[in-house]
């Protein structure tokens, strides 16, 4: 669906005002960033000759990661370069103070509110292919069975050979073992019972002419393979930090027995074959988001989760991420997440036999609340942007009848997915998950960002 009347822009401006999304940076932060951007790397070894490349959405300019892959006997060595944000940001300085206020980069269809000023995030610190950049390079050893280990961490100057894009990359553009490394990581996930699911996401994207489009964005194979590299690094970093009794970890509880029973009912309603003897973790890897019924179940599964959070290391407590079926940390996106900057610094220290700096250890205690607040704001903005887009796209179509599928239901009604449009909504009905239902659009309130449906006669 396309915003033909250019009505989305005023609504986006209202969302920015409602959530106090920063329009820029204070003058003192911009001034400090301009000075920091000129800081020459002096603690970095020269790795500019290594064949690093980046792989991101085509429009991205804040590039956190670059990678190169080589063989080491039967193992693969992933050289994963991460933007060395800490090199440019002084603890307690103007840039640092502002970053702690923000926590994360906020993304809206008409532009982002960055965690760091563009001169750093999209310039000196970004791993763009227009010159050498300082980075922290993780060397992750990936065994044939997908087991990962952190072989080393160093500060290095790298030079990206190419800025590759998910939607246009060719196999020949990538390191020879890119697909093999991804396969090993994915197979290891399956064996340990990981339950990551990536249903098609509602996305509001610019069309390039001042308008916006609302659609379900499918996951590309290149995107999934690239995510495996980040996953391998984060798992290896988490293991190293836990072994040294320090760190900040990403944790998440899995669905409880009651939630699993409900998911079985939803699967049955959607006509999915989920044998009674097969666990949820074994069933999840078989799901295909391209199939409407399976995509609907993936959405219900995402809703059944308890959500992820951050916790610092605690003696005697194993930090566990149920979806990863492993101890897990965030280290690979420091340009976009505040916590990653500190995890990278801790990993750099422990891998080189040094003590984790006090400022990093102290940050691990306070970051969970900061990141929880930032994640909550980002999630709410994502949701209301989609709500706005749905209302804009359907405004003027009141009275029309739409075919839909019930994704989930409870005593308050049903959550439905329109079959021909990228719209998720609610309706009062006694139907069950998987049921087909015809609904009439009663109202599409753009200012309130709401849709009202009723079951059609």
C-alpha positions in Angstrom: 0.0 0.0 0.0 1.3 3.4 -0.9 0.6 6.8 0.7 -0.8 8.4 -2.4 -2.0 11.5 -0.7 1.3 12.4 1.0 -0.6 12.2 4.3 2.0 10.3 6.3 4.6 13.1 6.7 2.5 15.2 9.1 1.8 12.1 11.2 5.5 11.3 11.4 6.2 14.8 12.6 3.6 14.3 15.3 5.2 11.1 16.4 8.6 12.8 16.6 7.1 15.4 18.9 5.2 12.9 21.0 8.3 10.9 21.8 10.7 13.8 21.9 12.8 12.3 19.1 15.9 14.5 18.9 16.1 16.5 15.7 19.9 16.9 16.0 22.7 17.3 18.5 23.5 20.1 20.9 26.3 22.4 19.6 28.8 21.2 22.2 28.3 17.6 21.1 28.7 18.5 17.5 31.9 20.4 18.3 33.3 17.6 20.3 32.5 15.1 17.5 34.2 17.3 14.9 37.4 17.2 17.0 37.1 13.5 17.7 36.6 12.7 14.0 40.2 13.9 13.4 41.7 11.6 16.0 44.3 9.4 14.4 44.5 5.7 15.4 47.7 5.2 17.4 47.0 2.0 19.2 46.0 0.0 16.2 47.9 -2.6 14.1 47.8 -2.3 10.3 45.3 -4.7 8.8 44.5 -2.5 5.8 45.7 -5.3 3.4 43.1 -7.8 4.6 40.1 -8.3 2.2 37.3 -6.9 4.4 33.9 -6.1 3.0 30.6 -4.9 4.5 27.1 -6.2 3.9 24.1 -4.0 4.9 20.9 -2.5 3.6 21.8 -0.5 0.5 20.9 2.9 2.1 22.9 2.3 5.3 25.9 4.6 6.0 26.5 3.8 9.7 28.4 0.6 9.1 29.2 -1.3 12.3 30.7 -4.4 10.8 33.1 -5.6 8.2 34.4 -9.1 7.7 36.9 -11.4 6.1 37.1 -15.2 6.2 39.9 -17.6 5.9 40.6 -21.3 6.3 42.5 -22.8 9.2 42.6 -26.6 8.6 39.0 -27.8 9.0 38.1 -24.6 10.9 37.0 -21.3 9.5 38.5 -18.0 10.9 36.0 -15.1 10.9 37.8 -11.8 11.1 35.0 -9.6 12.3 35.9 -5.9 12.4 33.6 -3.7 14.6 33.6 0.1 14.5 36.0 1.3 17.3 33.5 3.8 18.7 35.4 4.0 22.0 38.4 5.4 20.2 36.4 8.5 19.4 34.3 8.9 22.5 35.8 10.1 25.8 34.2 8.7 28.9 32.3 11.5 30.6 32.7 13.9 27.6 29.9 15.7 25.8 29.5 12.9 23.2 29.3 10.2 25.9 26.8 12.1 28.0 24.5 12.6 25.1 24.8 8.9 24.1 23.7 7.8 27.6 20.6 10.0 27.2 19.7 8.3 23.9 20.7 4.7 24.4 20.1 3.6 20.9 19.6 5.0 17.4 15.9 5.6 16.7 14.7 4.8 13.1 11.7 6.3 11.5 10.7 6.2 7.8 11.6 9.8 7.2 15.0 9.6 8.9 16.8 8.4 12.0 17.9 10.0 15.3 21.4 8.7 15.7 23.1 7.6 18.9 26.2 9.5 17.8 26.6 12.6 15.5 26.8 11.8 11.7 30.4 13.0 11.5 31.3 9.9 13.5 28.5 7.4 12.9 28.4 8.0 9.2 31.9 9.2 8.8 35.1 8.7 10.8 33.9 5.7 12.8 31.8 4.0 10.1 33.5 1.2 8.2 32.9 2.7 4.8 35.0 1.8 1.8 36.4 5.3 1.2 39.5 5.0 3.3 41.2 3.3 6.3 39.2 3.1 9.5 40.0 2.2 13.1 38.3 -1.0 14.2 38.3 -3.7 16.9 38.8 -7.0 15.1 37.5 -10.2 16.6 39.0 -13.4 15.4 36.3 -16.1 15.8 37.2 -19.7 15.2 34.3 -21.7 13.8 34.7 -25.5 13.9 33.0 -27.8 11.4 30.2 -28.5 13.9 29.6 -24.7 14.3 31.2 -24.4 17.7 32.7 -21.0 18.1 35.7 -19.7 20.2 37.3 -16.3 20.5 40.9 -16.6 19.2 41.8 -13.0 19.6 40.8 -9.4 19.7 42.9 -6.4 18.6 42.6 -2.8 17.7 43.4 -2.5 14.0 43.2 -0.2 11.0 41.2 -1.8 8.2 40.1 -0.8 4.7 36.8 -2.2 3.4 37.0 -3.4 -0.2 33.3 -3.0 -0.9 30.0 -1.8 0.5 27.7 -4.7 -0.4 23.9 -4.6 -0.2 21.5 -7.3 0.8 19.2 -6.9 -2.2 22.0 -6.9 -4.9 24.9 -8.9 -3.5 26.2 -11.8 -5.6 28.0 -14.9 -4.3 31.1 -13.9 -6.2 31.2 -10.6 -4.2 31.6 -12.4 -0.9 34.4 -14.4 0.7 34.5 -17.9 -0.6 33.4 -19.5 2.7 30.7 -17.0 3.5 27.9 -19.5 2.9 29.7 -22.4 4.5 30.3 -20.4 7.7 26.7 -19.4 7.8 25.6 -23.0 7.3 27.8 -24.1 10.2 26.4 -21.6 12.6 22.8 -22.3 11.5 23.3 -26.1 11.9 24.7 -25.5 15.4 21.7 -23.5 16.3 19.4 -26.3 15.2 21.4 -28.9 17.2 21.3 -26.9 20.4 17.6 -26.2 20.1 17.8 -22.5 19.4 14.4 -21.0 18.5 15.1 -17.7 16.7 12.1 -16.9 14.4 12.0 -14.0 12.0 8.5 -13.5 10.7 7.9 -11.0 7.9 7.8 -7.6 9.5 5.5 -4.7 8.7 7.7 -2.0 7.4 7.0 1.6 6.3 9.6 2.7 3.8 10.1 5.7 1.5 9.3 5.3 -2.1 11.8 8.1 -3.2 9.2 10.6 -4.2 8.1 11.9 -0.9 5.6 9.1 -0.3 5.8 5.9 1.8 4.9 2.3 1.3 3.6 -0.2 3.9 4.4 -3.8 3.2 5.5 -7.1 4.8 9.3 -7.2 4.3 10.6 -10.8 3.7 13.9 -11.9 5.0 16.5 -12.2 2.3 19.0 -15.1 2.3 21.9 -12.7 2.3 20.5 -11.0 5.4 20.1 -14.3 7.3 23.6 -15.4 6.3 25.1 -12.1 7.4 23.3 -12.4 10.7 25.0 -15.7 11.3 28.4 -13.9 11.4 27.2 -11.4 14.0 25.7 -14.3 16.0 28.9 -16.3 16.0 30.8 -13.2 17.2 28.3 -12.4 20.0 28.3 -16.0 21.2 32.1 -16.2 21.3 32.3 -12.8 23.1 29.7 -13.9 25.6 31.6 -17.1 26.4 34.9 -15.3 26.9 33.3 -12.6 29.2 31.5 -15.2 31.3 34.7 -17.2 31.7 36.4 -14.0 33.0 33.5 -13.3 35.4 32.5 -10.0 33.8 30.2 -8.7 31.1 26.8 -7.6 30.1 24.5 -10.2 28.6 21.3 -10.4 26.6 18.8 -12.7 28.3 15.3 -14.0 27.5 13.0 -16.6 29.0 11.2 -19.0 26.6 7.4 -19.5 26.5 6.1 -21.3 29.5 4.0 -24.5 29.4 0.7 -22.6 29.2 2.0 -20.5 26.3 3.2 -23.6 24.4 -0.2 -25.2 24.8 -1.8 -22.1 23.4 0.6 -22.1 20.5 -0.3 -25.7 19.7 -4.0 -24.7 19.6 -3.0 -21.8 17.2 -1.0 -24.1 15.0 -3.9 -26.6 14.8 -6.2 -23.7 13.9 -3.9 -22.6 11.1 -3.7 -26.1 9.7 -0.1 -26.7 10.6 1.3 -30.2 11.2 2.9 -30.0 14.6 3.2 -33.6 15.9 2.6 -34.0 19.6 6.0 -35.7 20.1 7.8 -32.7 18.5 8.9 -29.9 20.8 8.5 -26.2 20.1 12.2 -25.8 19.6 12.2 -28.6 17.1 9.2 -27.3 15.3 10.3 -23.7 14.9 13.2 -24.3 12.4 10.7 -25.9 10.0 8.6 -22.7 9.7 8.7 -20.7 6.4 7.7 -17.1 6.6 6.7 -17.1 2.9 3.7 -19.2 3.7 0.8 -17.1 5.0 -0.3 -19.7 7.6 3.2 -20.3 8.9 3.9 -16.5 8.9 0.8 -16.0 11.0 2.0 -18.7 13.5 5.5 -17.0 13.6 3.8 -13.7 14.6 1.8 -15.5 17.3 5.1 -17.1 18.5 6.8 -13.7 18.7 3.8 -12.4 20.7 4.2 -15.4 23.1 7.7 -14.5 24.1 8.6 -12.6 27.3 11.0 -10.2 25.6 14.7 -9.8 26.0 16.7 -7.7 28.5 20.2 -7.0 29.6 21.9 -8.3 32.8 25.4 -7.8 34.2 27.5 -10.8 35.2 26.6 -12.3 38.5 28.6 -15.1 40.2 26.8 -18.4 40.2 24.1 -17.3 37.7 24.2 -18.4 34.0 22.8 -15.7 31.8 20.6 -17.5 29.3 18.9 -16.4 26.1 16.2 -19.0 25.4 15.8 -18.1 21.7 19.6 -18.5 21.2 19.7 -21.5 23.5 23.0 -20.1 24.7 24.7 -17.4 26.7 24.6 -14.4 24.5 25.9 -10.8 24.4 25.5 -7.7 22.1 28.9 -6.6 20.8 28.5 -6.0 17.1 26.5 -2.8 16.7 28.2 -0.1 18.8 27.3 2.7 16.4 23.6 2.0 17.1 23.5 0.5 20.6 25.2 2.1 23.6 25.8 -1.2 25.5 27.9 -2.7 22.7 30.6 0.0 23.1 31.3 -1.3 26.6 31.0 -5.0 25.7 33.6 -4.5 23.0 36.0 -2.7 25.4 35.6 -5.6 28.0 36.3 -8.2 25.3 39.3 -6.3 24.1 40.7 -6.3 27.7 40.1 -9.9 28.7 41.3 -11.3 25.4 44.6 -9.5 25.9 45.1 -10.4 29.6 44.2 -7.0 30.9 41.8 -5.9 33.6 38.4 -4.6 32.5 38.5 -0.8 33.0 36.5 0.4 36.0 34.4 2.7 33.9 33.3 -0.3 31.8 32.6 -2.5 34.8 30.5 0.3 36.4 28.6 0.8 33.2 27.5 -2.9 33.2 25.6 -2.2 36.4 23.7 0.9 35.1 23.2 0.0 31.4 20.3 -2.5 31.9 17.9 0.3 32.9 19.2 2.7 30.2 18.9 0.1 27.5 15.5 -1.1 28.7 14.2 2.5 28.5 15.7 3.0 25.0 14.4 -0.3 23.7 10.9 0.5 25.0 10.8 3.8 23.3 12.1 2.4 20.1 9.5 -0.4 20.2 6.7 2.0 20.8 7.8 4.3 18.0 8.0 1.3 15.6 4.4 0.3 16.6 2.8 3.7 16.3 4.5 4.3 13.0 2.9 1.2 11.6 -0.4 2.1 13.2 -0.2 5.5 11.5 0.6 4.0 8.1 -2.3 1.5 8.4 -4.7 4.3 9.2 -3.4 6.6 6.4 -3.5 3.8 3.8 -7.0 2.7 4.7 -8.5 6.2 5.3 -11.3 6.7 2.8 -12.0 3.0 2.4 -14.5 2.8 5.3 -17.3 0.4 4.5 -15.1 -2.0 2.4 -15.0 -5.6 3.2 -11.6 -7.4 3.5 -10.6 -11.1 3.7 -8.6 -11.9 6.8 -7.1 -14.7 8.8 -7.3 -15.0 12.6 -3.8 -15.1 14.0 -4.7 -15.3 17.7 -7.8 -15.0 19.8 -8.8 -14.6 23.4 -11.9 -13.6 25.4 -11.5 -10.0 24.3 -11.6 -10.9 20.5 -9.3 -11.8 17.8 -6.1 -10.5 16.2 -6.4 -10.7 12.5 -4.1 -10.3 9.4 -5.6 -9.0 6.3 -4.9 -11.4 3.4 -4.1 -8.9 0.7 -2.7 -6.0 2.7 0.2 -5.7 5.2 -2.3 -4.9 8.0 -2.6 -6.5 11.5 -5.7 -5.5 13.5 -8.2 -6.6 16.1 -11.9 -7.5 15.8 -14.6 -8.7 18.1 -15.4 -12.3 17.1 -15.6 -15.7 18.6 -13.5 -17.2 15.9 -10.4 -19.4 16.4 -6.8 -19.1 15.2 -6.6 -20.1 11.5 -10.3 -19.2 10.8 -11.0 -17.2 7.7 -13.1 -14.2 8.4 -14.5 -11.3 6.4 -14.3 -7.9 8.1 -15.7 -4.5 7.3 -13.6 -1.4 7.9 -15.7 0.8 10.2 -13.2 3.6 10.8 -9.6 4.7 9.9 -8.7 7.5 12.2 -5.4 9.0 11.0 -4.9 11.5 13.9 -5.6 8.8 16.5 -3.7 6.1 14.4 -6.5 3.6 14.9 -8.5 1.1 12.8 -11.9 -0.3 13.7 -13.2 -3.4 12.1 -16.4 -5.4 12.5 -17.2 -8.9 11.3 -19.0 -8.5 8.0 -22.5 -9.9 7.6 
